[in-house]
Amino acid sequence: MLALMIVFAGALLVLFAGLFAQRNTLQYIGIIVSIALLCVGINRMDIHIPEAANMLSFDHFSFAFITIMALCTLLIFLIAGFGFRSLGETLGDNYGLLLFSLCGAICLTAFTNLTMLFLGIEILSIPLYVLAGSRREDPGSNEAALKYFLLGSFATGFLLLGITLLYGSTGTLDLVKMGESVRAQGLHGYGYLGFILLTIGLGFKISAAPFHFWSPEVYTGSPTLITTFMASVVKIAAFAALIRLFQTTFVSAAPQWSLMLGGLACITMIVGNFGALMQHNLKRMLAYSSVAHAGYLLLGVVSLPFNSISSMLYYLLAYALATIVAFGIFMLVSEQNGSEDIKGFNGLGRAKPFLAI
């Protein structure tokens, strides 16, 4: 709970400081909050703290993911001075909304009740709807915000209907009690339908095919720094939620869903990789790359009965760090070339060998 309180207090501080403070001060506040969260995550890695009336549980799993998200947020805030340099009076709002979104991400790593899963997704998503359209004079940014909002709302409908059917089938929203019910009677009837709808809702958040249609447009139209946050922190939080849900509640019914989820992973990998091959805009290519990585990670979810969590954690760390570096270099190169086309990287090894490496 301390991690959540630190980020929430930091978000409020940034919002109010935005009325008076200088630009660099806001960035420093974000960096300090990220470092504090990183320290809490590392220090409490082996502690289990049930909190909030059995709605949240901060354990080794959640603190491991919180640590990775804190590291990614720290790196994003370190380059935020360059990424947000064109913003004026809304600068404090942007920093604050990033931290509020991080609050939702923390909830997704620690939820023990499907009500908190829904709240965590909404707390994570609503600030991003605003941030995606923060370049108000850019039609592409406006389009990204509108598509993200409409498709996000549509996916939330699937999520809530799935939660409702699972509640009707098992009589509880608690993950452990629902897992006991699934273990005793399996997934059947409208309980299985609820599981499918819940998976569709989460499939949107991880941009798994065929629920990925929002991803290329939103990644391309959003400010690059916001895209970086979506591709790293949001992806980590969404998979943390998926892993916690399946490991705690549905792992005993793996024979009933592993083939379906494996097929979804294959479709996602194929669509992501072949879609990326046909792109000329680098941000759009990285968006399809993000889809492909969702497919690789879904294979880890299929392998949860064989204890694949540590492998997925390592993969997410490597993927998120590489993604942040890639988008950071993209910001520099596209700014210098005045274009987001992949051809702008031609000759980078001769002109700027460090960036090329």
Rosetta blueprint (number, residue, H / E / L):
1 M L
2 L H
3 A H
4 L H
5 M H
6 I H
7 V H
8 F H
9 A H
10 G H
11 A H
12 L H
13 L H
14 V H
15 L H
16 F H
17 A H
18 G L
19 L L
20 F L
21 A L
22 Q L
23 R H
24 N H
25 T H
26 L H
27 Q H
28 Y H
29 I H
30 G H
31 I H
32 I H
33 V H
34 S H
35 I H
36 A H
37 L H
38 L H
39 C H
40 V H
41 G H
42 I H
43 N H
44 R L
45 M L
46 D L
47 I L
48 H L
49 I E
50 P E
51 E E
52 A L
53 A L
54 N L
55 M L
56 L E
57 S E
58 F E
59 D L
60 H H
61 F H
62 S H
63 F H
64 A H
65 F H
66 I H
67 T H
68 I H
69 M H
70 A H
71 L H
72 C H
73 T H
74 L H
75 L H
76 I H
77 F H
78 L H
79 I L
80 A H
81 G H
82 F H
83 G H
84 F L
85 R L
86 S L
87 L L
88 G L
89 E L
90 T L
91 L H
92 G H
93 D H
94 N H
95 Y H
96 G H
97 L H
98 L H
99 L H
100 F H
101 S H
102 L H
103 C H
104 G H
105 A H
106 I H
107 C H
108 L H
109 T H
110 A H
111 F E
112 T L
113 N E
114 L H
115 T H
116 M H
117 L H
118 F H
119 L H
120 G H
121 I H
122 E H
123 I H
124 L H
125 S H
126 I H
127 P H
128 L H
129 Y H
130 V H
131 L H
132 A H
133 G L
134 S L
135 R L
136 R L
137 E L
138 D L
139 P H
140 G H
141 S H
142 N H
143 E H
144 A H
145 A H
146 L H
147 K H
148 Y H
149 F H
150 L H
151 L H
152 G H
153 S H
154 F H
155 A H
156 T H
157 G H
158 F H
159 L H
160 L H
161 L H
162 G H
163 I H
164 T H
165 L H
166 L H
167 Y H
168 G H
169 S H
170 T H
171 G L
172 T L
173 L L
174 D E
175 L H
176 V H
177 K H
178 M H
179 G H
180 E H
181 S H
182 V H
183 R H
184 A H
185 Q H
186 G L
187 L L
188 H L
189 G L
190 Y H
191 G H
192 Y H
193 L H
194 G H
195 F H
196 I H
197 L H
198 L H
199 T H
200 I H
201 G H
202 L H
203 G H
204 F H
205 K H
206 I L
207 S L
208 A L
209 A L
210 P L
211 F L
212 H L
213 F L
214 W H
215 S H
216 P H
217 E H
218 V H
219 Y H
220 T H
221 G H
222 S L
223 P L
224 T H
225 L H
226 I H
227 T H
228 T H
229 F H
230 M H
231 A H
232 S H
233 V H
234 V H
235 K H
236 I H
237 A H
238 A H
239 F H
240 A H
241 A H
242 L H
243 I H
244 R H
245 L H
246 F H
247 Q H
248 T H
249 T H
250 F H
251 V H
252 S H
253 A H
254 A H
255 P H
256 Q H
257 W H
258 S H
259 L H
260 M H
261 L H
262 G H
263 G H
264 L H
265 A H
266 C H
267 I H
268 T H
269 M H
270 I H
271 V H
272 G H
273 N H
274 F H
275 G H
276 A H
277 L H
278 M L
279 Q L
280 H L
281 N E
282 L H
283 K H
284 R H
285 M H
286 L H
287 A H
288 Y H
289 S H
290 S H
291 V H
292 A H
293 H H
294 A H
295 G H
296 Y H
297 L H
298 L H
299 L H
300 G H
301 V H
302 V H
303 S L
304 L H
305 P H
306 F H
307 N L
308 S L
309 I H
310 S H
311 S H
312 M H
313 L H
314 Y H
315 Y H
316 L H
317 L H
318 A H
319 Y H
320 A H
321 L H
322 A H
323 T H
324 I H
325 V H
326 A H
327 F H
328 G H
329 I H
330 F H
331 M H
332 L H
333 V H
334 S H
335 E H
336 Q H
337 N H
338 G L
339 S L
340 E L
341 D E
342 I H
343 K H
344 G H
345 F H
346 N L
347 G L
348 L H
349 G H
350 R H
351 A H
352 K L
353 P H
354 F H
355 L H
356 A H
357 I L
